[in-house]
Structures are given as C-alpha cells and as structure tokens.
C-alpha cells in the first residue's frame, strides 16, 4: 500500500516556530557540549513568588476538595483580588463579578480576544517592533496584520498622524503594550488618552498589554483604564508572571466592560476548563497581601543592580540606549560597523558564550537593536560582562 502523504493545515505557512523555541535548542546543544552559555535572552523571572503565595498553594493543594474542574470565569476570590489590586495600585474600579476575566496566561488571552472580535480577513493593528505573538496568532486565525511604526525618534510611542492616514475601515483590534516590550519605553498617560480617542473615532478596540508596570518603577503605575471612558472601548491584559515572579504558573487577567467579558467567555468556555483552584487562591493571596515593601524589593531592588550591569554590557558592545527605559529588559542600538544584528549576537553567543536577543524578531524596526534580559543573577550578568570584555567584542 502506498504511504499517504500528510500535510499540515495551510495556516502553518503563515507562521514559523517561535524564535526562542528554535534558538534554545541550539543553546541546549552548546551546553551539552560543555560551552556553559549564559542566557540573557528570555524575560522569565528567576526569583520565587512570596512565601505566603507558595504556602497558600501548598495548603490548598492538600485539601481533598480542590482538585476538580473550576468555573471558566475564575473563582470569586481571584476576581475580587484582581479588582482590589487594580483599585489599590492603579486607582481603577472594576466590578469583580462582570468586568474581570482570569486567564491561563496572556498568550491565551491574545487567542481568545482575537477569536472573539476578529473575522477572517479583518485587520489587526500590531506595533513594529512588538511582541511576536500578536502577529503569529492573528495570522493563524486568518486576520490581516497591519503594522504601525514605533520609532526611537518618537519615543517608541504611536504616531497618530500616520495612523490617521491609514485605511482603517477593516481594522478591528489595535494591540498596544506599555511599558513597551522590547524597547522599554515607559507608559504615558497622554498616549493612553490619545488611544482612547482613536478607538472611539474609528470603532477599533484597543488591547493594552500591561505586565511590566512594576519593574524598576518606584511609583506612578499607569493603566489605560485610568482614562475616562476607556473601559467602553479598551481591554487591558495584566499578568502574575513578571511583577509577582510567577511565569510558570500561567495566571493572567483581562479587564474591560461586562459585555466584552461575556463575549470572550463564550470563546474561553469552549477551550479550557479553568485553572487549578489552589493556584487561583495562591494568586489571590499574591495580589492581595504582597506589600509595598515586597513589590519594591522584588521589582526595584532586585532589578536595579542587574540593570546597571546590563548597561555596562551595552557600553562594552558599543550600543546606544535610552537610560529612561523601564521593564525587565534593556534595549540598545548596535554600532553602524555591523551590517546586521546577528553579526553581533552570533559572535556574542559563540565567542563569549552569552545569549542575547536580536531585535529583528520583534519586527523590522528592531533590526538594528539588541535586547538584554535582566532575569539572571547579578553574578551571572557580571560573568557575561567579563566574557564579552575578554573577547574584545
């Protein structure tokens, strides 16, 4: 019998395997060869969540009645904790029963929101540079990705004059992300105000991804939902991964108006069966009881010395960076002597045995930039700096 030729769905032609998924295989191979690669590439916090958070998880997991399916809407305890968190830190009031939806991480939320609002052939506005998943999931779902430029000359903020010149008749969603990843551009209240105005004018839903507002931020935590009327036309994502050191827990949230939540729930309830109850209650503990002191220690005191070493690495590599950046990365422009960014990053990887991220993976406007993650111990970052200096790169 002739062997049947199997083929994947045509949608896979629209995407590639995630860059870090591919590159980490190479790093694993190099480590297996004894190369001892220091990774300064991925934004995965290397510190644990608070002791109370871990204790709550263990305590609840030991109970016999916590292991069944959970409601897709999330536990009341978690929804109330999210509402209290937004009220305390952002001054935003949310109805925990109808304006909050817990997520199994923000990637899941990107999928669900796109499925909820975008038909095949509709357009989605995606920042360039920006988080690659905005593009990949949009394309997998048959949407047309339309990039809008973020440029260093404009502080990596949207150019609203350029946006107004575009044909927006088929645009349904606009993805934004401040503090911005990968560039570290801080959130600006005026940008949020203009985004809400833009959304109202064109009937576009703004989806603001906001997981970095605590990292290296000593105060003034911003949310797009602080703008009057934003809840009517905006959705905000937030996450336990970054500010609470819980990336592997896969606990996120989205906040918006009750009608949007009800539509998103139609999608989500057909895809997953809720998050482990003990994990939700532990996340509620983290949101509710982590003090100002804990956040300062975890998100400022931990990252500040790492950031100082990252700046030294940038300077050693001859890269130019904006010292006003925030978040858990440092973004820098490579010297003109390199014809492309991989000339630099591959040399750093194979000669200095340090893995840093080339900016092209975030879009064409990142082609002359590198990104350094702060998610490594200071001692590891100092060793990375030493290796780069010794190689004369």
Helices and strands as residue ranges (DSSP letters): G 10-14, H 19-32, E 38-39, H 51-61, H 76-90, E 100-103, H 106-117, E 123-128, H 132-140, E 144-149, G 152-154, H 160-164, E 171-177, H 189-202, E 205-209, G 224-226, G 230-232, E 234-239, G 247-249, E 252-255, H 258-268, H 277-289, H 292-296, I 297-301, H 302-316, E 320-321, E 329-333, H 341-351, E 354-355, E 357-358, G 359-362, G 364-366, E 369-373, H 378-391
